[in-house]
Amino acid sequence: MKVDKSVLIITSVGLAIGFAEALVYYNLGTNAKRDTFKFGVPKGKELAKSMAVVAITSGLTALISYQIEKTLEANTVNLATI
């Protein structure tokens, strides 16, 4: 299966932004009952689970975006031939 460059780009950007977002939520949750904010990164299984969720959602976002783009392009071509 040939992978389009846009899928790789969207997945990579999604991974970076998704991981940053996951870290923000992780830190908001772990600091909810603290008086002072302390930044941290999850370790072990928790980090692996977070990365898996981010990877899956980034891949799905890229694939869905790619399919929508191809569908819109096909509809544009079909409308042009009418």
N, C-alpha and C positions, 0 to 999 in steps of 0.2 A: 504494500500500500504506500503510495506516494503521499508525503505530508507536505501540505502547503506551507510556505514561509510565514504567512499571516497567523496560522495556527500556532506555530512555534513562538512567534513574537508575543501573541496574546497570552499564551500559556506562561511564558517567562515573566512577562510584566505582572500577570495575575499572581504568580508565585511570590514575587517580591512584595507586592502590595498586600497580598493576602497574609503573608507571614508577618509583616509589620502590623497589620490590623489584629492578627491573633495575639501578638505580643502586647498590644495596647489593652485588649480585653482581658488577657491573662493578668496583667498588672493591675488593672482596675479591680478585678475580682480579688486578687490576693491582698490588695491594700485597702479594701472596703472598710475594714474595722480597725485600721491602724491610724494613729495620730500623724505619723510622718510617712511620706511616700517613699518606697524603696523599689527601684527598678530591678527586675530579675527575669531570667529566661528559664522556662520549664526544663526539667532534666528527665532523662530516661524515657520511660513509656509515655509520659505525658507529652514530652516534646515530639516523640514519634507519632502519637495520635494526632497532635495538632498539625504536623507537617503532612500527614496522610490526608486529612480533611482539606487542607489548603491545596494540595496537589490535585485531588479529585475535583474540587470545585473550580480550580483554574483550568483544568483540562476540559471539563464540561462547558465552561464559559466560552473557551476558544472554539470548541466543536460546534456549539449552538450558534455562535456568532458567524462562523464560517458557513454553516448551512443557511442561515438567514441571508447572508450576503449573496450566496450562489442563487438562492430562490429569487431575490430581488433582481439580480442581473438577468436571470432567465425570463422573468416577467417583463423586464424592460425590453429585451430582445423580441419577445412575442408581441408586445404592444407596437413596436416599431414596424413590424411586418404587416400590421393590419391596415 
